Amino acid sequence: MLTLSARTVITLEVFGHMIRAARLERKMPQAELAERLGVSRQTISALERGDAKVAVGAVFEAATIVGIPLLTDNARDLQRLSTTVANLASLLPERARTAKVELDNDF
């Protein structure tokens, strides 16, 4: 069972409230957002409460649909950020990268 820090719990709740406020500002019912996301209305309700069980992809897509920027609104800036992060990751020492472990099942 995943145990979340108080900070993470609060962050999820705040982000959920932001999504709800943006949805209401657009006069969009939960059912419409659910349909656009391909999830149930109950999932939208959980997302807006900050439920950690809602998939992060659904949360991010809901934020995008209601107009909450994630990292940046500009596609070019987002691509640049992605490239920068990938380049930084390539500079990590080998021991910091996840190595594929071969299992020996011969007993």
C-alpha beads as a LAMMPS data file, in Angstrom:
LAMMPS data file: protein, C-alpha beads

107 atoms
106 bonds

1 atom types
1 bond types

-500.0 500.0 xlo xhi
-500.0 500.0 ylo yhi
-500.0 500.0 zlo zhi

Masses

1 110.0

Atoms # bond

1 1 1 0.000 0.000 0.000
2 1 1 1.361 3.384 -1.026
3 1 1 1.629 5.879 1.818
4 1 1 1.547 9.513 0.734
5 1 1 3.112 12.413 2.577
6 1 1 0.828 15.143 3.887
7 1 1 2.318 17.502 1.300
8 1 1 1.396 15.165 -1.561
9 1 1 -2.137 14.702 -0.226
10 1 1 -2.636 18.465 0.007
11 1 1 -1.161 18.988 -3.468
12 1 1 -3.564 16.435 -4.960
13 1 1 -6.499 18.099 -3.224
14 1 1 -5.479 21.583 -4.384
15 1 1 -4.969 20.405 -7.967
16 1 1 -8.342 18.644 -7.893
17 1 1 -10.001 21.832 -6.642
18 1 1 -8.276 23.824 -9.398
19 1 1 -9.642 21.431 -12.026
20 1 1 -13.121 21.670 -10.521
21 1 1 -13.010 25.479 -10.425
22 1 1 -11.822 25.686 -14.046
23 1 1 -14.514 23.211 -15.124
24 1 1 -17.232 25.211 -13.369
25 1 1 -15.883 28.459 -14.829
26 1 1 -16.414 26.917 -18.274
27 1 1 -19.906 25.797 -17.207
28 1 1 -18.907 22.230 -18.033
29 1 1 -20.798 19.452 -16.209
30 1 1 -18.808 16.563 -14.712
31 1 1 -20.526 14.256 -17.210
32 1 1 -19.132 16.241 -20.159
33 1 1 -15.591 16.196 -18.804
34 1 1 -15.967 12.478 -18.081
35 1 1 -17.121 11.824 -21.653
36 1 1 -14.221 13.801 -23.127
37 1 1 -11.782 11.865 -20.942
38 1 1 -13.419 8.494 -21.530
39 1 1 -13.976 7.892 -17.819
40 1 1 -16.985 7.761 -15.513
41 1 1 -18.491 10.767 -13.763
42 1 1 -17.455 9.111 -10.486
43 1 1 -13.826 9.238 -11.653
44 1 1 -14.165 12.979 -12.261
45 1 1 -15.636 13.368 -8.772
46 1 1 -12.689 11.441 -7.300
47 1 1 -10.208 13.467 -9.368
48 1 1 -11.733 16.735 -8.119
49 1 1 -11.470 15.494 -4.511
50 1 1 -7.768 14.780 -5.050
51 1 1 -8.082 11.003 -4.848
52 1 1 -4.612 9.516 -5.422
53 1 1 -6.100 6.438 -7.105
54 1 1 -7.027 8.420 -10.232
55 1 1 -4.468 7.802 -12.981
56 1 1 -2.029 10.661 -13.417
57 1 1 -2.722 10.673 -17.169
58 1 1 -6.416 11.275 -16.516
59 1 1 -5.598 14.107 -14.110
60 1 1 -3.238 15.779 -16.577
61 1 1 -5.668 15.394 -19.477
62 1 1 -8.520 16.818 -17.382
63 1 1 -6.302 19.793 -16.526
64 1 1 -5.517 20.298 -20.200
65 1 1 -9.194 20.102 -21.201
66 1 1 -10.250 22.745 -18.664
67 1 1 -7.310 25.000 -19.534
68 1 1 -4.894 24.534 -16.636
69 1 1 -1.352 24.738 -18.014
70 1 1 1.005 21.876 -17.232
71 1 1 4.640 23.018 -17.197
72 1 1 3.915 25.297 -20.172
73 1 1 1.137 26.045 -22.650
74 1 1 3.529 26.379 -25.564
75 1 1 4.205 23.121 -27.453
76 1 1 7.665 24.321 -28.560
77 1 1 8.634 25.147 -24.961
78 1 1 7.361 21.755 -23.793
79 1 1 9.440 19.978 -26.475
80 1 1 12.490 22.023 -25.470
81 1 1 11.941 21.088 -21.812
82 1 1 11.572 17.423 -22.759
83 1 1 14.844 17.510 -24.713
84 1 1 16.648 19.265 -21.856
85 1 1 15.476 16.681 -19.318
86 1 1 16.452 13.809 -21.644
87 1 1 19.904 15.348 -22.119
88 1 1 20.350 15.755 -18.368
89 1 1 19.323 12.146 -17.799
90 1 1 21.923 10.992 -20.324
91 1 1 24.618 12.703 -18.224
92 1 1 23.837 10.626 -15.153
93 1 1 26.464 8.067 -14.230
94 1 1 25.700 4.512 -15.281
95 1 1 25.073 3.444 -11.686
96 1 1 22.224 5.970 -11.412
97 1 1 20.425 4.452 -14.378
98 1 1 18.275 1.394 -13.974
99 1 1 20.110 -1.672 -15.197
100 1 1 18.221 -4.635 -16.547
101 1 1 18.723 -7.545 -14.183
102 1 1 18.879 -11.017 -15.680
103 1 1 17.257 -13.561 -13.400
104 1 1 18.779 -17.018 -13.102
105 1 1 15.933 -19.450 -12.633
106 1 1 18.091 -22.603 -12.888
107 1 1 17.910 -24.345 -9.555

Bonds

1 1 1 2
2 1 2 3
3 1 3 4
4 1 4 5
5 1 5 6
6 1 6 7
7 1 7 8
8 1 8 9
9 1 9 10
10 1 10 11
11 1 11 12
12 1 12 13
13 1 13 14
14 1 14 15
15 1 15 16
16 1 16 17
17 1 17 18
18 1 18 19
19 1 19 20
20 1 20 21
21 1 21 22
22 1 22 23
23 1 23 24
24 1 24 25
25 1 25 26
26 1 26 27
27 1 27 28
28 1 28 29
29 1 29 30
30 1 30 31
31 1 31 32
32 1 32 33
33 1 33 34
34 1 34 35
35 1 35 36
36 1 36 37
37 1 37 38
38 1 38 39
39 1 39 40
40 1 40 41
41 1 41 42
42 1 42 43
43 1 43 44
44 1 44 45
45 1 45 46
46 1 46 47
47 1 47 48
48 1 48 49
49 1 49 50
50 1 50 51
51 1 51 52
52 1 52 53
53 1 53 54
54 1 54 55
55 1 55 56
56 1 56 57
57 1 57 58
58 1 58 59
59 1 59 60
60 1 60 61
61 1 61 62
62 1 62 63
63 1 63 64
64 1 64 65
65 1 65 66
66 1 66 67
67 1 67 68
68 1 68 69
69 1 69 70
70 1 70 71
71 1 71 72
72 1 72 73
73 1 73 74
74 1 74 75
75 1 75 76
76 1 76 77
77 1 77 78
78 1 78 79
79 1 79 80
80 1 80 81
81 1 81 82
82 1 82 83
83 1 83 84
84 1 84 85
85 1 85 86
86 1 86 87
87 1 87 88
88 1 88 89
89 1 89 90
90 1 90 91
91 1 91 92
92 1 92 93
93 1 93 94
94 1 94 95
95 1 95 96
96 1 96 97
97 1 97 98
98 1 98 99
99 1 99 100
100 1 100 101
101 1 101 102
102 1 102 103
103 1 103 104
104 1 104 105
105 1 105 106
106 1 106 107
